[in-house]
Amino acid sequence: MNRHVPLTSITVVSVDDHALIRSGIRHILERHSDISLVAEGASGEEILPLIASHRPDLLLLDIRLPSRPDASVRLGSRHSTIASVLELRRAYPGTRVIVISQYDSPPLIRAAVAAGVQGYLLKDDGLTDVLAEAIRVVHAGGIYFSEEIQKALMTGKLGATPLLQGRQREVLEAVFAEPDLPREQIAQRLNISPHTLTHYLGTIYSALGVTNLAAAFVKALELGLLAPPPAEQPNGGDVTSLFQTFSDEE
């Protein structure tokens, strides 16, 4: 997509695997001279390269994407969109993110908010009326949620799902905070034995439906059970290097 971009316009990249949705977004934004759609993508693997190439002010992002343009989420090749948002916070803090999704499930919304998105819009008939306004508000430093999601946030309907009990969550948070620390030291800080720490991790894996620590981190972040590492810390938000430490465990 090559087009003249006015210097004063808000630059936008759109990533959605449905061509009809991308076309609809394109037609909506063409009506607004202060907003310029500079690039489009259809898969998770395109997100970071598009941002690196165009450095847009704002990313419009579908929450469920295939990993590759030729893949399908129905075939199990789903991209970890939350991980990409976390990486964006670290590498391109100037690009703000609005999720555009047909899904309004609490875990997905909590995960997106925890990852640091500034907006969450539903793919419904109202998108035509609010998209440009949402872009302007988020670009100006604000946040913008669909009316249904805003009501859920205000009424507490998006409260954390109690998949992990208090001590389990405490253990996972301790390991997540310092993943390079030896297990013995983590256990000592928690006033438990290394054997008990291993037992807790086993119950955490079972509760989250995963088999190793890296997967537990990803699932907990997606469910909003862990807070993302602050972007200003060294390696903050760099989930790739953080999870690599445990990628071959168990």
N, C-alpha and C positions, 0 to 999 in steps of 0.2 A: 504494500500500500504506500504509494508515493503521492503526496499532495502538499500544496503550499500550506504551511502552518503559520498563522499570524503570530507575531511576537507576544501579543498579550493574551493568547488563548491558553486554556487549560489543556494540556496534552494527556491523552488517555490511551491505554492499551486494553483490549478486550480479549479474554480467553474463555471460550466456551466450546464444548464439543458438538453442540447443535448448530448447524449452519443457519437454521431459521431464527434462532435467538440472536446470533451474531448479526444477521441481516436486520433484524428488528432494532437492535441497539444502534447499528449504523444509521438507519433511517431516522431514529429519534434524535441522535446527536447532530445530524446534518442540518437540523432546523435551528441550531443554536450557534451563532457566529463566534461565541467566546469559548467554545469547546471543540477540540480537534481530536478525532480518532486517528492515531498515527500508525497503529498496527493491530493485527488480530492473530489469535492462535486457537488451536483446537485440542491441545493436549497438555498434560502436566510437564513434560520434558521441554516444552517451549517457553514456559513462564520466565525462568531466569535469563535465558538468552535474549528474549524480547525486551526485558527490562534493561539488561546490560547494553543492548544496542540502541534503544530509544530514550532511556532515562525519563520515562513519563512522570507527570505529576501524580497520576492516579492509575491504579489497576482495577479493572472490573473483572471479577474472578468467580467462575462457577466452583462450587464447593466439592463436587464429585466429577472428576475428570479421568479419562483413560491415561495411561502412562505415555502412550505414543499415539500419533495421529491415526495410525492404522489399527489401533486396538479398540477394544470395547470394554466398558466397565462391567458389562454383564459376563464377560469371559474371565473375570478375576484379575484383570490387568489395571487395577485402580491406582491412581497416583496419590501419594500422601500430600494433599494440598496444604494441610496445616503445617507440615514440615517446610514447605516452600514459603509459606507466609513468615515463619520464624526466620528463615534464611534471608528473606527480603528485608526484614527489620534490621538485621545485622549489616548486610552488604549494601543496601540501598535505602537508608532511612528517610530519604526525601520523597520516596514514592509511597503514597497512602493507598489503602486497599478497601474496596467495597465488594463484598460478596453478593452475587446475584444467584439465587438458588430457588428451586421448586420445593426444597426440603425445609420444614420448619420444626424438625425434631429437636428437643432440648439439648441432647448431647452434642449435636453438630453446632448449634448456635453457641453453646457454652465454649466449645473448643475454638471456634472462630474468634469470639470475644477475648478469650484467654490468650490467643496467639497475637492479638493486637490489631485486628481489623478495625477500621473506623466506621464501617457501615455494613448493613445486612438488609438486602432487599429481596422480596419474594417475586418470583416470575408469575405475575398475575396481570390482569387487565389494568391495574393501577400503575404498573411500571412506566407506562408511557407518560403519565402525568408527573411522576416524582423523580425520574432518573436525573434529569438536568439539575434540578434543585439539590438533590442529594450530592451530586458531583461538586457543585459550587460550595455547599456547606462543608463537606469533608476537605476540599481543597483549602478552604479558609481556616482549617484547624478544628472544625467541629466534628460531631458524630451524627449519623443518620441511620435510623432503623425503620423498617416497615411498621405501619401502625399496629399490626397484629403482634409483632415481636416486641415492640415498645411496651405494649400492654402486658405481655408476659414477663418482661423484665421488671416492670413496676409492681406486679402482683406477686412476684417471687415464684412464678411457675417454672422458671429455669433453674431452680435451686439444684445443688449438686446431687447426683444420684449416689446413694450410699453403697457403692460397689465395694469399697474398702472400709474396714473398721478403723477406729482411731489409731491404734498401735500399728496396723498395717500401713496406713498412710504416712505415719511418722517415720517408719523404717524406709519406705520408698523415697520420701522427701530427703532423708539423710543421705542415702546413696546417690540420689540425683544431684544433690548440692555439691558433692565432692566425689565424682565417679572414679577418679584416679587413686583415691585413698584406699589402702589395704583393708580388706574386710575386717581384720582383727581390730584395727583402729576404729572403724565405724561401729563395730559391736561394743567396744569399750565406751565410746561416747554415748551409746544408747543404754549402757549398763546391762547388757545382755552378753551371752557367750556367742562366739562365732557359729556354733552349732544352732543356737536359737535364731540367729540372724538368717542362716540358710533356710531354716524351717519357715520363718516369716516370708522370705522371698518365694518359697514354694507355694504358700497359701495365696500370696499376691498374684503369682502367675495363674493359679487356678481361678481366682476371682475375676481376673481380667480376660481369661481365655487365651493366654499366650504361653510361650514355652521358654523365653529367655528375657534377660534384663533389658536389652535394647528394645524388644517388642513391647515390654511393659512400659517403658518410658514413652514410646510413641502412642500407645493406647491411652495412657493416663493423660497425656497432653491433649489428645483428641477429645477426651471426655471432660476436660477441664479440671481434672483431679490434681494436676501439677501446674504450677505457675511457670511460664517460659522464663529462661535465664535472661536477666536484664541485658538489653542490647549494648549498654555502655560498658559492661564488664569485659575483660579480655576474653575473646572467643565467645562472648555472650550471644546466644541465639544460633551458634554454629552447631546445629544438631547433627550434621554429618560427622564432624570430628568427635563430638560428644558420644554418639552412639557407636562409633567405630571401635571404641575401647572394649565394648562388650559384644560385638557382632558375632564372635566365634564361641561365645560361652554356651555352656550346657549342651 
